[in-house]
Amino acid sequence: MSISRRKFLGWVGAAGLSTVWSGPASAATTKHFEGYPDSLGVLFDNLLCIGCRTCEEACNKVNELPPPEQSFKDLSVLDQKRRTTAKTYTIVNRYNSSKGPMFRKIQCNHCLEPACASACFVSAFKKTKEGAVTYDASVCVGCRYCMIACPFEIPAYEYDKVLEPRIMKCTMCYPRVIKGLLPGCVEICPTEALSFGKRKDLIRMARDRIHRYPDRYVDHIYGEHEMGGTNWLYLSGVPYTEVDMREDLGVTPASELTAGALSSVPMIVGLWPVLLTGIYAINKRSDKIAKHERELAVDQAEKAASEEAAKSKAKEDS
């Protein structure tokens, strides 16, 4: 079934009228995520991290990601300021702090009330009872609101995938966790800089370390309250700003900020799926026409070549 641009614009107009008359769109933006009391999490202690990058290698293998351009044994990459990408769910950066070289592992923090989920009007993101924030590519429309909403700048987009790009990020190894296994990075860490367990137990563990070694640790568990709290927690031996972690986020859940902004434009929320569907249909139509034209051109070239060959043979025979 083909679709003309005129028909598509007609659909958009009709959808717009129905959106106006039906009132504000609720979508996923009105859902308030509370988190789960027995959810799991990870505690990262940067005093125990040696920057070996084995967590990066384990993450790559467990998630079957493309191999990196530089070997995981190449520690020269630590001299760069890196961020997670569609092909790298976690990275380790090195910082020159007041106490010398310090390392920080970066990945999705799995917020208790995730901004990515509240900003997604097709519910592609889900906060699980285990604590992980998962993603369903089958319903994603590629709007990338999640990338804008995330206060930690984690979701990455597969720009190199033309037909079916996805949002990529750490899943806290959810498929492994529900089987009773450890996240890949936690399992492989040689210094136990990463601890896995119930979030409430990890907070108690962190407080105990601060209490026992007050001269070593900053008296603050990052992620206990930031942006409403996260399932990935941090302990640090230097102020968090020295390892490039934001301390201006406050304790208000990001979902309360992103939900209001998106729900205030119900027209756009209502039209967006229709708009993308129409664009997709037009592009598919264009692809089909282009394919037909290419096949026709090949047929004509082959026919011309055959005719030319026949003429040449006729001349030779005569």
VOKOL-161109 format. One line per 5 residues: number of its first residue (from 1); for each residue x, y, z of C-alpha. Coordinates in nm, 4 decimals, m for minus. Each point is the difference from the previous one (the first is absolute). Layout:
N
NUM = X/Y/Z  ... .
# end
This chain:
318
1 = 0.0000/0.0000/0.0000  0.1467/0.3333/m0.1067  m0.0530/0.3317/0.1714  0.0113/0.3432/m0.1536  0.1376/0.3020/0.1832 .
6 = m0.3425/0.1603/m0.0252  m0.1658/m0.2998/0.1675  0.2665/m0.0038/0.2681  m0.0556/0.3678/0.0806  m0.3705/m0.0752/0.0172 .
11 = 0.0669/m0.2673/0.2599  0.2096/0.2409/0.2030  m0.2759/0.2609/m0.0109  m0.2623/m0.2513/0.1087  0.2189/m0.1219/0.2822 .
16 = 0.0539/0.3572/0.1119  m0.3739/0.0672/0.0226  m0.0631/m0.3197/0.1924  0.2793/0.0885/0.2394  m0.1411/0.3454/0.0650 .
21 = m0.3497/m0.1281/0.0686  0.1049/m0.2926/0.2115  0.1923/0.2167/0.2475  0.3539/m0.0386/0.1389  0.1836/m0.3205/m0.0761 .
26 = 0.0873/m0.2062/0.3024  0.2599/m0.2291/m0.1607  0.2824/m0.1285/0.2182  0.0843/0.3444/0.1266  m0.2634/0.0020/0.2741 .
31 = 0.1277/m0.3175/0.1644  0.1913/0.0589/0.3206  0.2746/m0.2547/0.0675  0.0573/m0.0770/0.3654  0.2695/m0.2641/m0.0306 .
36 = m0.0144/m0.3273/0.1925  0.1044/m0.0486/0.3656  0.1834/m0.3281/m0.0648  0.1546/0.1007/m0.3309  0.3586/m0.0933/m0.0757 .
41 = 0.2885/0.2273/m0.0821  0.3747/0.0486/m0.0260  0.2347/0.1966/0.2245  0.3155/0.1382/m0.1645  0.2901/0.0954/0.2284 .
46 = 0.2559/0.2093/m0.1865  0.2634/m0.0551/0.2704  0.0089/m0.3658/m0.1031  m0.0062/0.0563/m0.3777  0.3382/m0.0365/m0.1740 .
51 = m0.1169/0.0915/m0.3514  0.0755/m0.3419/m0.1481  m0.2980/0.0128/m0.2424  m0.0935/m0.3640/0.0620  m0.3540/0.1174/0.0730 .
56 = m0.0135/0.1519/m0.3487  0.1159/m0.3284/m0.1519  m0.2530/m0.2047/0.1969  m0.2820/0.2370/m0.0975  0.1007/m0.0289/m0.3651 .
61 = m0.0054/m0.3814/0.0084  m0.3160/m0.0423/0.2060  m0.1988/0.2371/m0.2208  0.1593/m0.1273/m0.3238  0.1080/0.3486/m0.1049 .
66 = 0.2386/0.0772/m0.2875  0.3710/m0.0232/0.0887  0.1642/0.3333/0.0832  0.2460/0.1752/m0.2298  0.2623/m0.0213/0.2742 .
71 = 0.0606/m0.3088/0.2119  m0.1417/m0.0046/0.3523  0.3585/m0.0516/0.1161  0.0948/0.3365/m0.1510  m0.0176/0.2378/0.2959 .
76 = 0.0979/0.3039/m0.2051  m0.3722/0.0607/m0.0610  m0.0246/0.1018/0.3649  0.1721/0.3243/m0.0982  m0.3119/0.0959/m0.1959 .
81 = m0.3310/0.1218/0.1360  m0.2385/m0.2645/m0.1308  m0.3731/m0.0584/0.0268  m0.2225/m0.2984/m0.0651  m0.1068/m0.0649/m0.3589 .
86 = m0.2333/m0.2274/m0.1934  0.2835/m0.2546/m0.0130  0.1396/0.0537/0.3500  m0.2341/m0.0304/0.2979  0.2625/0.0803/0.2632 .
91 = 0.3323/0.1827/0.0055  0.2641/0.0878/0.2577  0.1574/0.3460/0.0087  0.3062/0.1170/0.1913  0.0091/0.3350/0.1808 .
96 = 0.2816/0.1967/0.1590  m0.1488/0.0654/0.3421  0.1305/0.1629/0.3164  0.1056/m0.3492/0.1122  0.1671/m0.0941/m0.3254 .
101 = m0.1393/m0.2152/m0.2851  m0.3593/m0.1101/0.0660  m0.2250/m0.2142/m0.2151  m0.3715/0.0061/m0.0639  m0.2207/m0.2577/m0.1699 .
106 = m0.2826/0.1476/m0.2098  m0.3183/m0.1787/m0.1081  m0.3772/0.0380/0.0378  m0.0791/0.0836/0.3629  m0.3443/m0.1678/m0.0155 .
111 = m0.1959/0.2775/0.1721  m0.2761/m0.0935/0.2444  m0.2263/0.2340/m0.1974  0.1640/0.0029/m0.3444  m0.0272/0.3120/m0.2117 .
116 = 0.0369/m0.2092/m0.3162  m0.3147/m0.1948/0.0895  m0.2036/0.3082/0.0879  0.1030/0.1757/m0.3214  m0.0826/m0.3007/m0.2190 .
121 = m0.3632/0.0197/m0.1166  0.0036/m0.3536/m0.1453  0.1311/m0.1620/0.3202  0.3138/m0.1388/m0.1621  0.1777/0.0298/0.3370 .
126 = m0.1065/m0.1937/0.3070  0.1148/0.0083/0.3608  0.0111/m0.3624/0.1148  m0.0533/m0.1241/0.3543  0.3579/m0.1289/m0.0073 .
131 = 0.1216/0.3585/m0.0388  0.1140/0.0047/m0.3613  m0.1409/0.2427/m0.2562  m0.0615/m0.2027/m0.3163  m0.0784/0.1003/m0.3563 .
136 = m0.2369/m0.1497/m0.2594  0.1196/0.0832/m0.3501  m0.3157/m0.1451/m0.1587  m0.2142/0.2939/0.1153  0.2613/0.2776/m0.0233 .
141 = m0.0789/0.2687/m0.2594  0.3450/0.1594/0.0057  m0.1043/0.3382/0.1428  0.3065/0.0045/0.2309  m0.1832/0.1901/0.2750 .
146 = 0.1732/m0.2409/0.2412  0.3398/0.1334/m0.1039  m0.1081/0.3549/0.0761  m0.1695/m0.0925/0.3281  0.2811/m0.2054/0.1566 .
151 = 0.1887/0.2185/0.2499  0.3027/m0.2301/m0.0273  0.0191/0.0084/m0.3831  m0.0011/m0.3783/m0.0346  m0.2390/m0.1216/m0.2765 .
156 = 0.1806/m0.0256/m0.3343  m0.1510/m0.0283/m0.3478  0.1039/m0.2324/m0.2811  0.0526/0.2682/m0.2617  0.1774/m0.2494/m0.2236 .
161 = m0.3083/m0.2233/m0.0218  m0.2104/0.1566/m0.2766  m0.3039/m0.2285/0.0019  m0.0498/m0.1041/0.3626  0.2100/0.2142/0.2360 .
166 = m0.0323/m0.0642/0.3728  0.0727/0.1765/0.3246  0.2878/m0.1796/0.1678  0.1031/0.0025/0.3655  0.0996/m0.2160/0.2961 .
171 = m0.2779/m0.2348/0.1158  0.1711/m0.0922/0.3301  0.0306/m0.3401/m0.1704  m0.3720/m0.0541/0.0594  m0.0131/m0.3328/m0.1923 .
176 = 0.2725/m0.1331/0.2328  m0.1414/0.1503/0.3183  m0.3421/m0.1655/m0.0405  0.1849/m0.3326/m0.0278  0.1763/0.0616/0.3288 .
181 = 0.3326/0.0964/m0.1583  0.2161/0.3044/0.0655  0.0308/0.2871/m0.2465  0.3016/m0.0657/m0.2214  0.2002/0.2971/0.1287 .
186 = m0.0569/m0.0936/0.3652  0.0952/m0.3634/m0.0542  0.3336/0.0788/m0.1652  0.1251/0.2935/0.2110  0.3331/m0.1176/0.1514 .
191 = 0.0013/0.2508/0.2876  m0.3678/m0.0211/0.0992  m0.0487/0.3660/m0.0790  m0.3507/m0.1057/m0.1039  m0.2445/m0.1567/0.2460 .
196 = m0.3391/m0.1413/m0.0996  m0.3016/m0.0537/0.2234  m0.3171/0.1565/0.1336  0.0162/0.3772/m0.0216  m0.0837/0.0458/0.3672 .
201 = 0.2822/m0.2380/0.0977  0.2460/0.1820/m0.2255  m0.0883/0.3296/0.1671  0.0668/m0.1571/0.3415  0.3309/m0.1374/m0.1310 .
206 = 0.0995/0.3417/m0.1310  m0.0888/0.1750/0.3250  0.2018/m0.2569/0.1923  0.3092/0.0675/m0.2132  m0.0382/0.3748/0.0493 .
211 = m0.0396/m0.0523/0.3757  0.3053/m0.2275/0.0245  0.2229/0.2097/m0.2245  m0.1180/0.3615/0.0310  0.3410/0.1297/m0.1064 .
216 = m0.0143/m0.1957/m0.3268  m0.3525/0.0563/m0.1272  m0.2161/0.3000/m0.0782  m0.2986/m0.0129/0.2359  m0.2531/m0.0382/m0.2772 .
221 = m0.1452/m0.2963/m0.1930  m0.0584/0.1231/m0.3522  m0.3255/m0.1359/m0.1368  m0.1740/m0.0447/0.3332  m0.2048/0.3145/m0.0620 .
226 = 0.1239/0.1620/m0.3239  m0.2910/0.0512/m0.2415  m0.2226/m0.2040/0.2296  0.2590/m0.2754/0.0430  0.1663/m0.2576/m0.2232 .
231 = 0.0700/m0.3722/0.0134  0.3637/0.0639/m0.0867  0.1760/0.1522/0.3003  0.3426/0.1559/0.0480  0.2585/0.0444/0.2739 .
236 = 0.2882/0.2388/m0.0558  0.3256/0.0933/0.1648  m0.0093/0.3489/m0.1530  m0.2791/0.2546/m0.0593  m0.2233/m0.1324/m0.2765 .
241 = 0.0633/0.3060/m0.2133  0.3657/m0.1096/m0.0258  m0.1122/m0.3116/m0.1876  m0.2356/0.2001/m0.2202  m0.3242/m0.0898/0.1789 .
246 = m0.2730/0.2612/0.0242  m0.0932/0.1253/0.3449  m0.2616/0.2470/m0.1217  m0.2738/m0.2513/m0.0806  m0.1947/0.0259/0.3238 .
251 = m0.2282/m0.2694/0.1374  m0.3127/0.0574/m0.2088  m0.0682/m0.3013/m0.2251  0.0721/0.0818/m0.3628  m0.3368/m0.1456/m0.0975 .
256 = m0.1778/0.2869/0.1758  0.1879/0.2441/m0.2209  m0.0235/m0.1799/m0.3351  m0.3608/m0.1162/0.0371  m0.1380/0.3497/0.0413 .
261 = 0.1892/0.1356/m0.2970  m0.1171/m0.2729/m0.2346  m0.3607/m0.0124/0.1158  m0.0316/0.3744/m0.0607  0.0142/m0.0623/m0.3742 .
266 = m0.2763/m0.2613/m0.0523  m0.0333/0.0923/m0.3654  0.3588/m0.1006/m0.0705  m0.0268/m0.3146/0.2104  m0.3132/m0.1056/m0.1866 .
271 = 0.1356/0.0788/m0.3440  0.3488/m0.1371/0.0407  m0.0752/m0.3723/m0.0540  m0.2192/0.0842/m0.3001  0.2652/0.2322/m0.1375 .
276 = 0.2716/m0.2618/0.0266  m0.2246/m0.2682/m0.1463  m0.0735/0.2253/m0.2970  0.3653/0.0851/m0.0531  0.0859/m0.3684/0.0206 .
281 = m0.2675/m0.0846/m0.2595  0.1226/0.2724/m0.2353  0.3598/m0.1140/0.0381  m0.0960/m0.3617/m0.0645  m0.1883/0.1138/m0.3092 .
286 = 0.3041/0.1963/m0.1171  0.2232/m0.3000/0.0619  m0.2327/m0.2206/m0.2027  m0.0038/0.2469/m0.2908  0.3775/0.0362/0.0133 .
291 = 0.0437/m0.3770/m0.0033  m0.2336/m0.0318/m0.2984  0.1891/0.2718/m0.1870  0.3324/m0.1718/0.0708  m0.1323/m0.3341/m0.1251 .
296 = m0.1415/0.1681/m0.3097  0.3325/0.1703/m0.0697  0.1858/m0.3308/0.0326  m0.2470/m0.1714/m0.2356  0.0385/0.2775/m0.2572 .
301 = 0.3804/m0.0144/0.0250  m0.0014/m0.3765/m0.0445  m0.2355/0.0291/m0.2971  0.2184/0.2674/m0.1626  0.3104/m0.2104/0.0557 .
306 = m0.1675/m0.3051/m0.1531  m0.1101/0.1987/m0.3055  0.3490/0.1457/m0.0417  0.1536/m0.3461/0.0292  m0.2435/m0.1339/m0.2612 .
311 = 0.0880/0.2797/m0.2411  0.3713/m0.0622/0.0451  m0.0425/m0.3710/m0.0624  m0.2081/0.0681/m0.3116  0.2758/0.2211/m0.1402 .
316 = 0.2620/m0.2670/0.0689  m0.2107/m0.2696/m0.1689  m0.0532/0.2169/m0.3071 .
# end
